[in-house]
Amino acid sequence: MDFSVISKMNDLTNTIGHIIDKHNWVIGGQNFDEDVHFSSFYIRLSSKKYLGTKAKTGYRTIISTYDNFNETYYIPKSECETVAKYLLKRIKGQPEWMNDIIMKIYRRCTALSRVFDKFKNNSDFSDLSERQIIALYEKHFSAHWKLYEIARIPEALDRGTEIFTDYLKCYLRKKYKKDRTEEINELFYRLTTPEKPSIFQEESFNFSEIVKDIEKNPSQKALFINPNKKLSLNANPIILKRIDGHREKWGYLDYHGYTHRELPNFEHYVERINACLRHGSPWKSKNEYSKLAHEASVEKERIYSKHNIDRKHQEIFALYWKIGLAKLFRRLIQLKNFFFLDKLIYQIALRKGCEENIIRCLLPEEIENLLQQKLSIDKVIAKRLEFIVYIINGKQEKILGGIDNRWVKEKLDQKVKSLGTATNELRGSPAYLGYARGICKVIIRPYDAVTKSFRNGEIIVSESTNPDFTDLIAKSGGVVTQQGGVTCHAAIICRELGKPAIVGVRNLLNTIKDYDEIILDAYSGKLSILRKSLG
């Protein structure tokens, strides 16, 4: 027995334990079906170690854990507040600075979208040489790194604690000179309504044009209302070509690599067209959206004038929805990137003769070393499949594998829970005003809706809402998410679909369970548990 090794392990355990004990912690993010390989991009570029010790947008300490490829990362609460307050101060002094950040996100997303431009969707990279595989991986690494250099900045405004959201609501309370939560929430909702459609709404505009043209032709409409296996033989080839083009451009929104590594097939779009022909689209038409956007803009001007909101704060309120739209656009570009990156990682695994899950437990530089014959998969790396702790603390950075490190997550979760209390009433921020009462289902991935027999009108409870949730949201009675703040997907998607929603509900997933009956009051931001399930 090598007692020096045991001593080093005990020293490391004591060090991590001490780091955890000295802080109050918040969950910076919780990402299901995530690996340390990819999350290292945003973890590193949220840290002072990689941004520079003097960087005011970075955290000194981040601890991320991975359990069966489900990630939770934790940040000291005080550091979240310090970074958010610094960003808020810059925005208050110079709102155009954040506008510039947003424009850079769009430009760097465009650069990322070009990484795999030369490859068709059916490419598996098997015809590439080892040198070409390395060059393609490095090209992806560089583009994603550059994107996250700036994409993580606006998210820090509300990460862990909703500094930005709370500031805007506090500002409205002072201007309104009242403290009625419902009225402040409604003002906040009005002033943060997007003036442009999200990438999801844009997709619906494009899709609805196809449906309209089918509706105009009685014979084509009959085919899609009563589809059969011979539909593609009888359908107008122009319609078929448009469906294929739509899939090529927008299909990545439904991509989810861990559970389903394909773009939606032809039958998927036939089902969507059938549903729209029978029941109408859950999305607003282009004309409806334009009319509502104009009305929202007029309403904002009325509120600005009535409550004497200065020009600077008008720009700050606009930043709220601009940041949200930028994140949704980034998500589409990243999903397209993941579609090809997943194939590339699989090809690397094939060539190195190891399981893909091992590759996903490697940091990017370790993958490059593996490709260049400078790294071999040993027992230490293999233990990462059991459990991973990835920690950046000051200039130190460590990745630990093995089930014996699970205590780190357990200890952090206890620290997080201690900030909240168990109750039958939870609170968050309204994303779309409304009221819903019903049975809830905890949905982390769309397939959960199938296994849990999700029914129309039931309430979705989730950590966040990803692009592949849109069909479920359209069927739901409302949405509640644990993640909140300026870049929460639900904050915009639920507005566009007209679903009552509350976001940023602390300890939501520790409190609400399947089949609980709840009241979702998205006027006050209150979630009440009427009846706990017996399960």
Secondary structure, 3 states (H helix, E strand, C coil): CCHHHHHHHHHHHHHHHHHHHCCCEEEEEEEECCCHHHHHHHHHCCEHHHHCCCCCCCECEEEEEECCCEEEEEEEHHHHHHHHHHHHHHHHHCHHHHHHHHHHHHHHHHHHHCCCCCCCCCCCCCCCCHHHHHHHHHHHHHHHHHHHHHHHHHHCCCCCCCHHHHHHHHHHHHHHCCCCHHHHHHHHHHHCCCCCCCHHHHHHHHHHHHHHHHHHCHHHHHHHHCCCCCHHHHCCHHHHHHHHHHHHHHHHHHCECCCECCCCCHHHHHHHHHHHHHHCCCCCCHHHHHHHHHHHHHHHHHHHHHCCCCHHHHHHHHHHHHHHHHHHHHHHHHHHHHHHHHHHHHHHHHHHCCCHHHHCCCCHHHHHHHHCCCCCCCHHHHHHHCCEEEEEECCEEEEEECHHHHHHHHHHHHHHHCCCCCCCEEECEEEECCEEEEEEEECCCHHHHHHCCCCCCCEEEECCCCHHHHHHHHHCCEEEECCCCCCCHHHHHHHHHCCCEEECCCCHHHHCCCCCEEEEECCCCEEEEEECCCC
